[in-house]
Amino acid sequence: MKPLKYLYDWIDVRIGARDIVEKELTGYLLPRNINVWYSMGSILLVIFSLQVLTGILLLIHFVPDADKAFTSVSNITNNVPFGWLIHTCHAVGSNMMVLVLLLHMLSVLFMGSYKRPRELNWLTGFTLFTLVQGICLTGYLLPWSQLSFWATTVATNSVNAIPVVGSFLVEFLRGGKLVGPATLGRFFALHVAVIPVAIAALVGAHLFLLQRTGVSTPPFGIKDSSNPWKGDTYRYEEHPGGIPFFPNYMLDDLRSISIYLACFLGVVFFAPHVFFPATAFLPANPYLTPAHIKPEWYFLANYQTLKIFPSEIIGLAIQGAAMTFLALLPFIDRGAEKHPLKRPVFMVCAIGGLLLWIGLTIWGHYS
């Protein structure tokens, strides 16, 4: 232990390591009534890190060519040592990332953590949610399977309903009139370079904003659950008498991460095909349209909305209005109260919207 202490003292003299630990770990206080939902952010950081790691390993053997992509994925899963594990972890991880991100956003909504002065926190988080959907959509095409080819065709076709620029946007996304090799090249570039860099930058911005505003106090178990921020001057939300992040809440974080990893590995080892129908394991055939092609589960509600209305532009307009409303929610809901049970209008709208989304998702799955 003495060599480690000597090394720590040596580093401390040069960069003030003890001051950093005191400020960012042991001296960083959190509300005493903090709950497990606050661990969702840490879980998402772990998921994103695993996605980057497994993605880099897959890039060693993946060939982004329309004639070789499916074969290279088959080679990874069948011939490369532990390739099946890396590929399955990456594929399942993308679905789990969307699921945990949805839970994280729901917890922020119901605890009123989006209210001022955290409007920018919400906007960066909402943009991250959109980018995660984008990186999942672009990665969906890369195996060049029958499912990914036709699901991408359906997804890009919906853009054609946008007036004036719809046909241009479809051709821009595909790199041509139809989904083909150019589409694969564009989606590959977006998936491995453009969107990951954007996500990493926004994660950094999101954490910076969290550091500057402080952790939002949960509205549960306290007498006054109103927003403590008053006025138009900057103020960091302190938590005197709170619990230190290290080691107290870090242990809770590690517990939550361990539970997530147990669930994640349970799916990987015991139900790896739960997110993938049989058409996900057939090579793409542009001349054979599957009978029932559907997008990923997190796009099923959007898919079903387009099917409900006689014109796709109406469905797109409704979805655009809903997304805009959610993005601007902190500027619309400016009330001071944060406890969900003391916000009846919010509760009715939030639960109604959630049930509608679940209903459309189930309907889209079975329709």
Secondary structure, 3 states (H helix, E strand, C coil): CHHHHHHHHHHHHHHCHHHHHHHHHHCCEECCCCCHHHHHHHHHHHHHHHHHHHHHHHHCCCCCCCCCHHHHHHHHHHCCCCHHHHHHHHHHHHHHHHHHHHHHHHHHHHCCCCCCCCHHHHHHHHHHHHHHHHHHHHHHHCCCEHHHHHHHHHHHHHHHHCCCCHHHHHHHHHCCCCCCHHHHHHHHHHHHHHHHHHHHHHHHHHHHHHHHHCCCCCCCCCCCCECCCCCCCCCCCCCCCCEEHHHHHHHHHHHHHHHHHHHHHHHHHHCCCCCCCHHHHCECCCCCCCCCCCCCHHHHHHHHHHHHCCCHHHHHHHHHHHHHHHHCHHHHCCCCECCHHHCHHHHHHHHHHHHHHHHHHHHHHHC
